[in-house]
Amino acid sequence: MKILVLNGPNLNLLGTREPEIYGADTLADVEASCRALGLADLEFRQSNHEGQLVDWIQEARGNADGIVINPGAYSHTSVAILDALNAFEGRVVEVHVSNIHKREAFRHHSYVSARADAVIAGLGVEGYRAALRWLVA
């Protein structure tokens, strides 16, 4: 099974940006812990650019069985990412390190959730591993 793990804007700062909200683990730590599960062929990517994320989602069509996506702030603004995910045939899990529903009101709505088969929020970086276990099960 091949799974694409996508991370949106500012997730390259995981571990140093607002650790009281996002924790101390870096994105490299997340990748290593996910790979250590040995559940699937994983491809990790991160971009601060919406169009790049759209391109990667489109490339996953026919090439990946599932997508784990933490769209970051694009969750709340990007119809383009939603449209790209709607064209993807596999399963999609949306992950948020923090519980977006306990934060500012503008974070409570996610366009990506309209396509996601599952949404994990508030489990910290464990949410990525939970998403992978769910996709493979």
Sequence and secondary structure as in RCSB ss.txt:
>XXXX:A:sequence
MKILVLNGPNLNLLGTREPEIYGADTLADVEASCRALGLADLEFRQSNHEGQLVDWIQEARGNADGIVINPGAYS
HTSVAILDALNAFEGRVVEVHVSNIHKREAFRHHSYVSARADAVIAGLGVEGYRAALRWLVA
>XXXX:A:secstr
 EEEEEE TTGGGTTTS HHHH S  HHHHHHHHHHH  SEEEEEE S HHHHHHHHHHHTTT SEEEEE GGGG
GT HHHHHHHHT  SEEEEEESS GGGS GGGS  SGGGT SEEEESSTTHHHHHHHHHHH 
